[in-house]
Amino acid sequence: MLKNVKRLTRRSFTVLLLYLILVVLWLWVGSSPGDDKVRFDNEEIRLLKGEFQISTKDQSLDASLPLQIEAQKGDTIVLKRKLTREDVSGDSFLFYVKQAKIKAFLSGLLIYEEPERELPFPMLSGSYWRLIRLPVNCAGRILTIEITPETDKYAGELPEIYAGNKSALIYMVLKQGALALVLGCTALILGVAVLVCGLMIKDRLLAARMYYLGLLTATTSIWELLESRISQLFTGNIARASLVLFSCFGLMPVLISAYLLTYDGLRNKWYIKWIFRLSVGIYLLMQLLQVTGVCYYMDMLPPVHLMFILILVGLIAGFLDLLKSDQEKKDFSIYKATGLLGAFGMADIAWFYMVPSGRVAIFMRMGILVFIGYLGYGALRQVGDLRVQETKQKLYQKLAFQDILTGLKNRTAFEKEMNEIRTEEKEWKTEHPKENRVVLVTDMNGLKKINDGLGHTKGDEAIIRTGSLLKQSFEGVGNCYRIGGDEFCVLSRVERMEDFEEAYREFRAAVRRAAEQTEYQYAVSVGYCVVDESGIDECLKKADRLMYEEKSRSKKQTEEPKYLSGTSV
């Protein structure tokens, strides 16, 4: 049954995943603008085509955008262009600039300048969209844009400039970032869910695995959202958003290496431990250098890239060690997932250094999605298996301490509680001076006659009836046990003896009513004793003796009664 449920769950998950992939591909790749009949972006958006006059302190040229020129941090790059009527058909210009400060002039008149920010410590401006509103009747006037790069990485990178109405330009940005927004938010929710799931798991190793995977997923989603050119949707402080972006990226090697340490084949590897420690050290150093203004996050990306490479090397070493081991069942899942992540990561690192003006983290995003998706599914499957195991364990435990026939606790459970009472017996009176402990023993009369005369089915029925009456009467007052064939016991703890006595009277009355309804002679003998300084074992003996005394008296009666009252001391 459980295997069928698990198999059905896996198949359902696979079908759903394939369905979502097909839907996304159909919506994102398969459709074309010409197919749309109802659109929001019906206003025209154009690129500023034609040449700009581009000048720096070392060079001057006429060229079209986008363009990559030679420049350094701190240089001022000046773009000039005489605006045509086509250029100003809308009311705004929009362009994406990375880590640079911008000024814009129209015929010498300042029309755009970034405000000075009060920063707690030195930081870069960040990469984001600049929107320049145009005054009316600006055709024929000279547009001048000054770009001052803050880092050598993106110095000289001149973006394309879009022209159109403000609403249409903003919609274009939202449309371009819609998929990243959906995927990022979905990953964030998934990461939080995995994190919460990890916190609820009792197995420490699996809980740690889910914990780090959840943190990695959430961290990656935040990085993805901030890197997707739509960070202005969430915050107007792009500089601080940029800090969060780089901080999340620097944290990834720490979380990945910590995640690797949750696997048996890697947890004891010295090189994985040192990679984790080195990742933590580099991350803390990044924070210190950024806060003190000695170095920006942007300039510290090479050490982070190095950590990704070391993780891949450590994983290869762990994989080779696994191949040499004698383990019958070898788990390659972590090596497959991290290997794919490493391959995508290496491609992205190479792209970062070989293509200065290229989009960053293109391959890394795909690799992280594969990594989290593959291992996330595996982790959730492990959680499911663990839940099944815990359910089985609870079932076995219940069966071990439960009497099958009556549903009461069995002899094993009785002995377990008696041992617990014996252990705490010395401190009981001191810690619980107002608590009364009572032991009640009851035994059926004439069970053999019922079995011989009416069959064992009726005998079992009488046993079940006795157990049911005990449970109904002593519910909330004590624990009921079947300790033998037709022998039962109640271990009670009450502050008021009146509560126990009331339950006892209710049991006697219930036996009386049941005796009037049965086709056979139904009766029980009862004895109970209050625990005193002599201890629980002595009390059990007294209660048992009183019960047998009552049973002996019943046998001497000329006419066997339907029920017998109990005796107590």
LODRENSE-45356 format. One record per residue (C-alpha): chain; x, y, z; residue in one letter; residue number from 1. Coordinates in steps of 0.02 Angstrom, whole numbers, plus 50000, padded with zeros to 5 digits. Layout:
N
kette	X	Y	Z	rest	nr
A	X	Y	Z	a	NUM
...
REM end
This chain:
569
kette	X	Y	Z	rest	nr
A	50000	50000	50000	m	1
A	50135	50124	50052	l	2
A	50242	50077	49901	k	3
A	50095	50109	49786	n	4
A	50066	50280	49865	v	5
A	50250	50326	49847	k	6
A	50251	50265	49666	r	7
A	50095	50365	49627	l	8
A	50170	50520	49710	t	9
A	50328	50508	49605	r	10
A	50230	50486	49445	r	11
A	50115	50631	49486	s	12
A	50264	50743	49525	f	13
A	50349	50695	49361	t	14
A	50192	50726	49257	v	15
A	50162	50894	49342	l	16
A	50342	50947	49314	l	17
A	50337	50901	49130	l	18
A	50172	50992	49111	y	19
A	50240	51151	49189	l	20
A	50395	51144	49079	i	21
A	50289	51126	48923	l	22
A	50174	51269	48974	v	23
A	50322	51384	49009	v	24
A	50406	51339	48844	l	25
A	50244	51367	48749	w	26
A	50211	51536	48829	l	27
A	50389	51598	48830	w	28
A	50467	51526	48673	v	29
A	50327	51468	48562	g	30
A	50228	51629	48553	s	31
A	50275	51779	48448	s	32
A	50218	51960	48460	p	33
A	50129	51943	48295	g	34
A	50015	51812	48367	d	35
A	49949	51926	48502	d	36
A	49780	52005	48471	k	37
A	49759	52090	48639	v	38
A	49916	52174	48705	r	39
A	49963	52301	48838	f	40
A	50121	52359	48750	d	41
A	50038	52430	48595	n	42
A	50138	52591	48610	e	43
A	50295	52594	48504	e	44
A	50465	52571	48584	i	45
A	50618	52603	48477	r	46
A	50804	52591	48495	l	47
A	50900	52752	48464	l	48
A	50982	52701	48302	k	49
A	51116	52798	48213	g	50
A	51281	52861	48275	e	51
A	51328	52947	48437	f	52
A	51478	53059	48462	q	53
A	51577	52964	48594	i	54
A	51725	53042	48681	s	55
A	51840	53003	48828	t	56
A	52000	53084	48887	k	57
A	52098	52971	48769	d	58
A	51987	52948	48616	q	59
A	51842	53013	48511	s	60
A	51735	52919	48386	l	61
A	51566	52908	48303	d	62
A	51477	52742	48329	a	63
A	51309	52659	48361	s	64
A	51256	52584	48526	l	65
A	51278	52461	48609	p	66
A	51467	52471	48611	l	67
A	51619	52420	48712	q	68
A	51763	52545	48717	i	69
A	51926	52559	48813	e	70
A	51898	52647	48978	a	71
A	51945	52637	49162	q	72
A	51863	52667	49329	k	73
A	51838	52854	49358	g	74
A	51843	52903	49173	d	75
A	51701	53009	49107	t	76
A	51626	52945	48945	i	77
A	51524	53075	48850	v	78
A	51387	53028	48726	l	79
A	51315	53164	48612	k	80
A	51176	53156	48485	r	81
A	51063	53279	48396	k	82
A	50885	53220	48427	l	83
A	50768	53193	48279	t	84
A	50579	53193	48280	r	85
A	50581	53003	48276	e	86
A	50695	53001	48430	d	87
A	50571	53103	48533	v	88
A	50409	53021	48476	s	89
A	50390	52966	48658	g	90
A	50419	53060	48820	d	91
A	50566	52960	48893	s	92
A	50731	52873	48865	f	93
A	50777	52711	48955	l	94
A	50944	52621	48968	f	95
A	51028	52497	49086	y	96
A	51197	52547	49157	v	97
A	51306	52440	49269	k	98
A	51401	52514	49417	q	99
A	51416	52692	49353	a	100
A	51353	52868	49389	k	101
A	51250	52958	49257	i	102
A	51214	53138	49208	k	103
A	51107	53194	49059	a	104
A	51096	53365	48977	f	105
A	50986	53436	48841	l	106
A	51074	53579	48751	s	107
A	51178	53608	48907	g	108
A	51027	53604	49024	l	109
A	51037	53468	49160	l	110
A	50886	53353	49145	i	111
A	50946	53201	49246	y	112
A	51065	53180	49391	e	113
A	51072	53046	49524	e	114
A	51047	53116	49698	p	115
A	51186	53105	49826	e	116
A	51153	52967	49951	r	117
A	51204	52960	50133	e	118
A	51288	52792	50143	l	119
A	51344	52703	50302	p	120
A	51504	52648	50214	f	121
A	51576	52662	50036	p	122
A	51478	52562	49907	m	123
A	51447	52558	49720	l	124
A	51294	52638	49642	s	125
A	51231	52471	49577	g	126
A	51165	52414	49408	s	127
A	50991	52471	49362	y	128
A	50879	52555	49232	w	129
A	50895	52742	49210	r	130
A	50737	52831	49151	l	131
A	50760	53006	49079	i	132
A	50603	53111	49053	r	133
A	50609	53228	48904	l	134
A	50538	53403	48899	p	135
A	50419	53452	48757	v	136
A	50485	53514	48592	n	137
A	50658	53441	48610	c	138
A	50682	53387	48428	a	139
A	50838	53464	48352	g	140
A	50921	53490	48523	r	141
A	51082	53406	48579	i	142
A	51070	53261	48703	l	143
A	51226	53237	48809	t	144
A	51246	53087	48926	i	145
A	51396	53075	49044	e	146
A	51440	52902	49110	i	147
A	51569	52885	49250	t	148
A	51609	52700	49285	p	149
A	51644	52649	49466	e	150
A	51731	52485	49425	t	151
A	51849	52424	49291	d	152
A	51742	52272	49254	k	153
A	51604	52370	49166	y	154
A	51702	52525	49119	a	155
A	51676	52565	48936	g	156
A	51517	52463	48922	e	157
A	51392	52576	48831	l	158
A	51213	52509	48828	p	159
A	51075	52525	48699	e	160
A	50952	52667	48730	i	161
A	50763	52639	48714	y	162
A	50643	52779	48669	a	163
A	50455	52782	48703	g	164
A	50323	52830	48827	n	165
A	50363	52799	49011	k	166
A	50223	52672	49037	s	167
A	50274	52571	48884	a	168
A	50456	52570	48936	l	169
A	50415	52510	49112	i	170
A	50302	52376	49040	y	171
A	50446	52318	48930	m	172
A	50556	52297	49084	v	173
A	50419	52201	49175	l	174
A	50390	52089	49025	k	175
A	50574	52049	49008	q	176
A	50588	52007	49193	g	177
A	50420	51917	49213	a	178
A	50492	51742	49199	l	179
A	50635	51781	49318	a	180
A	50510	51857	49439	l	181
A	50397	51704	49437	v	182
A	50542	51581	49452	l	183
A	50627	51684	49587	g	184
A	50470	51702	49693	c	185
A	50428	51518	49670	t	186
A	50605	51468	49722	a	187
A	50594	51583	49874	l	188
A	50431	51505	49931	i	189
A	50503	51331	49899	l	190
A	50660	51374	49997	g	191
A	50562	51434	50147	v	192
A	50452	51278	50139	a	193
A	50604	51163	50133	v	194
A	50683	51261	50277	l	195
A	50527	51243	50384	v	196
A	50515	51059	50338	c	197
A	50696	51035	50394	g	198
A	50660	51116	50561	l	199
A	50518	50993	50592	m	200
A	50619	50835	50556	i	201
A	50688	50738	50705	k	202
A	50829	50653	50610	d	203
A	50974	50774	50638	r	204
A	51072	50734	50480	l	205
A	50922	50743	50364	l	206
A	50861	50900	50454	a	207
A	51029	50984	50425	a	208
A	51023	50932	50242	r	209
A	50850	51008	50221	m	210
A	50903	51162	50320	y	211
A	51052	51201	50209	y	212
A	50958	51160	50050	l	213
A	50818	51277	50102	g	214
A	50940	51416	50143	l	215
A	51030	51390	49978	l	216
A	50866	51393	49881	t	217
A	50805	51552	49968	a	218
A	50975	51637	49949	t	219
A	50983	51590	49765	t	220
A	50808	51655	49734	s	221
A	50850	51824	49811	i	222
A	51008	51832	49706	w	223
A	50909	51785	49551	e	224
A	50778	51920	49583	l	225
A	50909	52055	49610	l	226
A	51014	52000	49462	e	227
A	50866	51994	49341	s	228
A	50860	52182	49304	r	229
A	50696	52205	49398	i	230
A	50766	52247	49570	s	231
A	50687	52420	49554	q	232
A	50519	52333	49580	l	233
A	50569	52291	49758	f	234
A	50674	52437	49816	t	235
A	50727	52611	49765	g	236
A	50894	52593	49855	n	237
A	50987	52501	49719	i	238
A	51155	52523	49805	a	239
A	51100	52422	49955	r	240
A	51011	52298	49842	a	241
A	51176	52274	49752	s	242
A	51260	52236	49919	l	243
A	51128	52105	49955	v	244
A	51153	52031	49780	l	245
A	51341	52010	49798	f	246
A	51323	51954	49979	s	247
A	51203	51815	49925	c	248
A	51321	51762	49787	f	249
A	51467	51755	49908	g	250
A	51363	51650	50027	l	251
A	51326	51515	49899	m	252
A	51493	51421	49914	p	253
A	51470	51421	50103	v	254
A	51297	51343	50091	l	255
A	51345	51219	49954	i	256
A	51498	51156	50050	s	257
A	51394	51147	50211	a	258
A	51263	51047	50116	y	259
A	51397	50927	50053	l	260
A	51451	50895	50233	l	261
A	51279	50819	50270	t	262
A	51319	50667	50161	y	263
A	51402	50515	50236	d	264
A	51528	50496	50095	g	265
A	51587	50677	50110	l	266
A	51561	50723	50293	r	267
A	51727	50649	50348	n	268
A	51831	50710	50201	k	269
A	51964	50833	50259	w	270
A	51965	50930	50095	y	271
A	51775	50961	50103	i	272
A	51795	51025	50282	k	273
A	51935	51142	50228	w	274
A	51835	51204	50078	i	275
A	51693	51247	50197	f	276
A	51809	51338	50317	r	277
A	51893	51432	50175	l	278
A	51723	51481	50104	s	279
A	51669	51549	50273	v	280
A	51835	51643	50291	g	281
A	51822	51723	50118	i	282
A	51641	51771	50149	y	283
A	51682	51855	50315	l	284
A	51832	51943	50235	l	285
A	51719	52008	50096	m	286
A	51604	52085	50224	q	287
A	51748	52165	50319	l	288
A	51832	52239	50165	l	289
A	51666	52306	50099	q	290
A	51615	52386	50264	v	291
A	51785	52466	50289	t	292
A	51790	52529	50110	g	293
A	51954	52442	50071	v	294
A	51879	52343	49929	c	295
A	51710	52325	49844	y	296
A	51615	52162	49822	y	297
A	51638	52178	49636	m	298
A	51826	52168	49653	d	299
A	51813	52014	49765	m	300
A	51719	51902	49642	l	301
A	51876	51804	49589	p	302
A	51897	51724	49763	p	303
A	51713	51673	49758	v	304
A	51737	51598	49585	h	305
A	51889	51506	49653	l	306
A	51782	51430	49790	m	307
A	51660	51362	49661	f	308
A	51808	51283	49571	i	309
A	51875	51208	49733	l	310
A	51704	51136	49773	i	311
A	51702	51052	49603	l	312
A	51879	50984	49629	v	313
A	51832	50921	49803	g	314
A	51679	50838	49731	l	315
A	51783	50750	49598	i	316
A	51900	50688	49734	a	317
A	51753	50625	49836	g	318
A	51681	50540	49683	f	319
A	51845	50449	49649	l	320
A	51853	50394	49832	d	321
A	51676	50328	49818	l	322
A	51721	50225	49665	l	323
A	51865	50147	49760	k	324
A	51757	50105	49912	s	325
A	51676	49936	49943	d	326
A	51502	50004	49978	q	327
A	51368	49894	49903	e	328
A	51243	50036	49884	k	329
A	51328	50193	49818	k	330
A	51233	50357	49812	d	331
A	51286	50461	49661	f	332
A	51145	50589	49671	s	333
A	51248	50726	49757	i	334
A	51390	50701	49632	y	335
A	51274	50711	49483	k	336
A	51186	50868	49544	a	337
A	51342	50960	49601	t	338
A	51435	50904	49445	g	339
A	51300	50982	49335	l	340
A	51305	51140	49442	l	341
A	51494	51143	49426	g	342
A	51486	51125	49236	a	343
A	51362	51268	49221	f	344
A	51463	51370	49345	g	345
A	51627	51346	49250	m	346
A	51541	51401	49090	a	347
A	51476	51556	49178	d	348
A	51645	51598	49255	i	349
A	51728	51582	49085	a	350
A	51592	51692	49010	w	351
A	51619	51821	49146	f	352
A	51804	51841	49108	y	353
A	51802	51813	48919	m	354
A	51652	51922	48874	v	355
A	51666	52085	48973	p	356
A	51501	52157	48913	s	357
A	51400	51997	48920	g	358
A	51253	51958	49033	r	359
A	51314	51877	49194	v	360
A	51253	51720	49279	a	361
A	51163	51652	49125	i	362
A	51226	51474	49145	f	363
A	51237	51484	49334	m	364
A	51050	51513	49347	r	365
A	51013	51357	49246	m	366
A	51139	51256	49347	g	367
A	51066	51310	49513	i	368
A	50890	51269	49454	l	369
A	50947	51094	49405	v	370
A	51044	51074	49569	f	371
A	50901	51129	49681	i	372
A	50768	51038	49581	g	373
A	50863	50873	49577	y	374
A	50919	50873	49759	l	375
A	50757	50952	49820	g	376
A	50656	50810	49746	y	377
A	50777	50685	49822	g	378
A	50768	50770	49992	a	379
A	50578	50774	49989	l	380
A	50577	50590	49942	r	381
A	50690	50554	50091	q	382
A	50571	50650	50202	v	383
A	50427	50547	50133	g	384
A	50522	50386	50166	d	385
A	50563	50446	50341	l	386
A	50380	50486	50374	r	387
A	50332	50312	50315	v	388
A	50465	50237	50427	q	389
A	50406	50339	50576	e	390
A	50226	50286	50542	t	391
A	50278	50104	50537	k	392
A	50380	50126	50696	q	393
A	50232	50204	50786	k	394
A	50121	50064	50724	l	395
A	50243	49930	50783	y	396
A	50262	50019	50949	q	397
A	50074	50029	50968	k	398
A	50056	49845	50929	l	399
A	50195	49803	51051	a	400
A	50104	49887	51195	f	401
A	49923	49856	51146	q	402
A	49812	49706	51178	d	403
A	49740	49651	51011	i	404
A	49576	49582	51081	l	405
A	49520	49723	51196	t	406
A	49618	49873	51132	g	407
A	49683	49905	51308	l	408
A	49867	49915	51352	k	409
A	49946	49744	51368	n	410
A	50059	49656	51493	r	411
A	50215	49732	51416	t	412
A	50148	49908	51439	a	413
A	50097	49863	51617	f	414
A	50271	49804	51663	e	415
A	50347	49958	51582	k	416
A	50241	50076	51689	e	417
A	50274	49972	51845	m	418
A	50461	49990	51816	n	419
A	50441	50177	51795	e	420
A	50344	50186	51958	i	421
A	50477	50083	52048	r	422
A	50613	50201	51984	t	423
A	50529	50359	52047	e	424
A	50451	50283	52202	e	425
A	50576	50357	52326	k	426
A	50548	50537	52269	e	427
A	50362	50518	52234	w	428
A	50293	50569	52404	k	429
A	50411	50718	52415	t	430
A	50376	50785	52241	e	431
A	50189	50741	52239	h	432
A	50126	50747	52419	p	433
A	49943	50769	52369	k	434
A	49939	50630	52240	e	435
A	49859	50462	52279	n	436
A	49911	50306	52185	r	437
A	49789	50162	52176	v	438
A	49806	49987	52106	v	439
A	49647	49895	52054	l	440
A	49644	49713	52001	v	441
A	49492	49627	51926	t	442
A	49462	49452	51862	d	443
A	49313	49374	51774	m	444
A	49212	49238	51861	n	445
A	49165	49082	51766	g	446
A	49254	49116	51602	l	447
A	49293	48930	51582	k	448
A	49106	48888	51596	k	449
A	49067	49015	51461	i	450
A	49203	48944	51345	n	451
A	49149	48763	51377	d	452
A	48963	48797	51366	g	453
A	48946	48929	51231	l	454
A	49115	48927	51143	g	455
A	49269	49034	51142	h	456
A	49182	49167	51037	t	457
A	49066	49206	51181	k	458
A	49215	49197	51300	g	459
A	49308	49326	51196	d	460
A	49150	49431	51195	e	461
A	49146	49430	51385	a	462
A	49331	49480	51393	i	463
A	49302	49622	51271	i	464
A	49151	49679	51371	r	465
A	49253	49686	51531	t	466
A	49392	49786	51448	g	467
A	49265	49907	51375	s	468
A	49179	49935	51543	l	469
A	49347	49966	51628	l	470
A	49398	50092	51496	k	471
A	49232	50184	51503	q	472
A	49231	50193	51693	s	473
A	49413	50239	51725	f	474
A	49441	50354	51575	e	475
A	49542	50503	51638	g	476
A	49568	50422	51808	v	477
A	49693	50285	51770	g	478
A	49773	50173	51638	n	479
A	49686	50008	51603	c	480
A	49783	49848	51561	y	481
A	49743	49670	51515	r	482
A	49880	49574	51606	i	483
A	49819	49397	51577	g	484
A	49682	49292	51497	g	485
A	49537	49365	51598	d	486
A	49642	49471	51718	e	487
A	49641	49660	51712	f	488
A	49727	49797	51809	c	489
A	49705	49986	51831	v	490
A	49850	50098	51885	l	491
A	49776	50262	51945	s	492
A	49847	50430	51998	r	493
A	49723	50553	52074	v	494
A	49731	50701	52191	e	495
A	49558	50662	52260	r	496
A	49514	50486	52310	m	497
A	49333	50531	52278	e	498
A	49371	50532	52091	d	499
A	49436	50354	52096	f	500
A	49293	50293	52206	e	501
A	49165	50370	52090	e	502
A	49245	50280	51942	a	503
A	49246	50118	52042	y	504
A	49061	50135	52082	r	505
A	49025	50170	51900	e	506
A	49118	50011	51851	f	507
A	49016	49907	51976	r	508
A	48853	49980	51910	a	509
A	48908	49950	51730	a	510
A	48947	49767	51771	v	511
A	48775	49750	51851	r	512
A	48688	49820	51697	r	513
A	48790	49710	51580	a	514
A	48749	49553	51682	a	515
A	48564	49584	51654	e	516
A	48587	49589	51466	q	517
A	48695	49435	51435	t	518
A	48639	49257	51397	e	519
A	48775	49188	51510	y	520
A	48823	49212	51692	q	521
A	48930	49371	51686	y	522
A	49022	49425	51843	a	523
A	49190	49494	51900	v	524
A	49287	49501	52062	s	525
A	49378	49660	52108	v	526
A	49506	49715	52236	g	527
A	49600	49878	52252	y	528
A	49731	49953	52366	c	529
A	49802	50126	52394	v	530
A	49992	50134	52380	v	531
A	50080	50176	52542	d	532
A	50259	50168	52609	e	533
A	50266	49981	52575	s	534
A	50280	50017	52388	g	535
A	50190	49977	52226	i	536
A	50234	49792	52223	d	537
A	50165	49760	52395	e	538
A	50009	49857	52351	c	539
A	49984	49750	52195	l	540
A	49996	49592	52301	k	541
A	49865	49659	52425	k	542
A	49744	49706	52286	a	543
A	49769	49535	52204	d	544
A	49739	49447	52369	r	545
A	49579	49545	52401	l	546
A	49518	49504	52228	m	547
A	49544	49316	52256	y	548
A	49461	49326	52425	e	549
A	49308	49400	52341	e	550
A	49315	49265	52208	k	551
A	49320	49128	52343	s	552
A	49169	49202	52432	r	553
A	49072	49204	52270	s	554
A	49102	49019	52242	k	555
A	49028	48976	52412	k	556
A	48863	49058	52370	q	557
A	48724	48935	52332	t	558
A	48668	49037	52184	e	559
A	48802	49120	52082	e	560
A	48762	49306	52069	p	561
A	48763	49408	51912	k	562
A	48899	49523	51983	y	563
A	49009	49535	52137	l	564
A	49060	49693	52228	s	565
A	49240	49734	52258	g	566
A	49339	49742	52419	t	567
A	49469	49871	52467	s	568
A	49589	49916	52606	v	569
REM end
